[in-house]
């Protein structure tokens, strides 16, 4: 019953029973539902930040509570068939490793969703990517940040 109520309210069940020693062990396996803010609108021509009061979506993130989780909205069809217009890509502020998809923001404001491989970045766009094409590593000094893609939501 507690889990259903928390799910409807978008509240973390672990936080609700924190400090009640009898209940805490029963909630250790539960994945928290998070209110995830859509922070960026990403498209073929440019990326722009959404308003601070941007849209929130609920997402189950199996990560520690101190990991920042946010979303980016796909503005057009440039990532099809992987991601479609208006879909939300869920991103964790964690460094991606080989095999992960990553949302990369460059210091010049350009961005891209890429696949991280052992030796370079492979753009997921159907067309040539000005956001990541000249980059070969997530350690490149032209990258402001590279965060791990952990899922998607419509």
C-alpha positions as CSV (number, residue, x, y, z in Angstrom):
1,X,0.0,0.0,0.0
2,X,2.8,2.4,0.9
3,X,4.5,1.8,-2.5
4,X,1.3,2.5,-4.4
5,X,0.6,5.7,-2.5
6,X,4.2,6.9,-3.1
7,X,4.1,6.0,-6.8
8,X,0.9,8.1,-7.2
9,X,2.4,11.0,-5.4
10,X,5.8,10.8,-7.0
11,X,7.4,10.3,-3.6
12,X,10.4,8.2,-2.7
13,X,9.2,5.3,-0.5
14,X,12.7,4.9,1.1
15,X,12.5,8.5,2.3
16,X,9.0,8.0,3.7
17,X,10.1,5.2,6.0
18,X,13.6,6.5,6.8
19,X,14.3,6.3,10.5
20,X,11.7,3.6,11.1
21,X,14.1,0.7,11.7
22,X,11.5,-2.0,11.2
23,X,10.5,-0.9,7.7
24,X,13.8,0.3,6.3
25,X,15.1,-3.2,5.2
26,X,11.9,-3.9,3.2
27,X,12.5,-0.8,1.0
28,X,16.2,-1.4,0.2
29,X,15.4,-3.0,-3.1
30,X,13.0,-0.4,-4.4
31,X,14.0,1.9,-7.2
32,X,13.1,5.5,-6.5
33,X,10.9,7.5,-8.8
34,X,12.4,10.8,-9.6
35,X,11.0,14.0,-10.9
36,X,13.3,14.7,-13.8
37,X,13.5,18.1,-15.3
38,X,13.8,18.6,-19.1
39,X,16.8,20.9,-19.3
40,X,17.7,21.0,-23.0
41,X,16.0,21.0,-26.4
42,X,18.4,19.3,-28.8
43,X,18.1,19.4,-32.6
44,X,19.9,19.4,-35.9
45,X,20.9,23.1,-35.9
46,X,21.4,23.9,-32.2
47,X,20.8,23.1,-28.6
48,X,19.1,25.5,-26.2
49,X,18.4,25.3,-22.5
50,X,14.8,25.0,-21.5
51,X,13.4,27.5,-18.9
52,X,14.3,26.8,-15.3
53,X,10.6,26.1,-14.8
54,X,10.8,23.5,-17.6
55,X,8.7,20.4,-17.8
56,X,9.2,17.6,-15.2
57,X,8.7,13.9,-16.0
58,X,8.7,10.9,-13.6
59,X,11.4,8.3,-14.2
60,X,12.6,5.3,-12.3
61,X,16.4,5.7,-11.9
62,X,18.4,2.9,-10.2
63,X,21.1,5.3,-9.1
64,X,22.2,6.8,-5.9
65,X,20.1,9.8,-4.8
66,X,23.1,12.2,-5.1
67,X,23.5,11.5,-8.9
68,X,21.9,14.4,-10.8
69,X,19.4,13.0,-13.4
70,X,17.8,15.2,-16.1
71,X,16.3,15.0,-19.5
72,X,16.8,16.4,-23.0
73,X,14.0,16.7,-25.5
74,X,14.6,15.8,-29.1
75,X,13.5,18.8,-31.2
76,X,13.4,17.2,-34.7
77,X,14.0,13.9,-36.6
78,X,17.8,14.1,-36.7
79,X,18.3,11.1,-34.3
80,X,15.8,8.8,-36.0
81,X,15.4,5.8,-35.9
82,X,17.1,5.8,-32.4
83,X,15.3,8.7,-30.9
84,X,12.2,10.5,-32.3
85,X,10.9,14.1,-32.2
86,X,9.5,15.1,-28.8
87,X,11.0,12.0,-27.0
88,X,12.8,12.7,-23.8
89,X,16.3,11.2,-23.4
90,X,17.1,10.6,-19.7
91,X,20.7,11.5,-18.7
92,X,22.7,11.0,-15.6
93,X,25.5,13.3,-14.7
94,X,28.0,10.5,-14.7
95,X,31.0,10.0,-17.0
96,X,30.2,7.6,-19.8
97,X,32.5,4.7,-20.6
98,X,33.0,2.7,-23.8
99,X,29.7,1.1,-24.9
100,X,27.5,3.9,-23.3
101,X,25.6,6.6,-25.2
102,X,26.4,10.1,-24.0
103,X,25.0,13.6,-24.2
104,X,27.9,15.8,-25.0
105,X,28.0,19.6,-24.6
106,X,30.9,21.4,-26.2
107,X,32.4,24.6,-24.8
108,X,31.2,26.4,-28.0
109,X,27.5,25.4,-27.2
110,X,27.2,22.7,-29.8
111,X,25.9,19.3,-28.6
112,X,25.3,15.8,-29.7
113,X,24.1,12.4,-28.5
114,X,26.9,9.9,-29.3
115,X,28.0,6.4,-28.8
116,X,31.3,6.1,-26.9
117,X,33.6,3.5,-28.2
118,X,37.1,2.4,-27.1
119,X,38.9,4.9,-29.4
120,X,36.4,7.6,-30.5
121,X,32.8,9.0,-30.5
122,X,30.3,7.8,-33.0
123,X,27.5,10.2,-33.7
124,X,24.0,8.9,-33.7
125,X,22.7,11.5,-36.1
126,X,21.6,10.5,-39.6
127,X,23.5,13.4,-41.0
128,X,27.0,14.8,-40.4
129,X,27.3,16.1,-36.9
130,X,28.9,19.5,-36.3
131,X,28.6,18.9,-32.6
132,X,31.0,15.9,-32.2
133,X,32.5,15.1,-35.6
134,X,36.0,16.5,-34.9
135,X,36.1,15.0,-31.4
136,X,37.8,11.7,-30.9
137,X,37.6,11.3,-27.1
138,X,35.4,12.4,-24.2
139,X,38.6,13.8,-22.7
140,X,38.9,16.4,-25.5
141,X,39.3,19.9,-24.0
142,X,36.6,21.3,-26.2
143,X,33.9,19.2,-24.3
144,X,32.3,21.1,-21.4
145,X,30.7,17.9,-20.2
146,X,29.8,14.4,-21.3
147,X,27.0,12.7,-19.4
148,X,25.7,9.1,-19.6
149,X,22.4,8.4,-21.3
150,X,20.4,6.0,-19.1
151,X,17.0,5.8,-20.8
152,X,14.2,7.5,-22.5
153,X,10.6,8.6,-22.0
154,X,7.8,9.8,-24.3
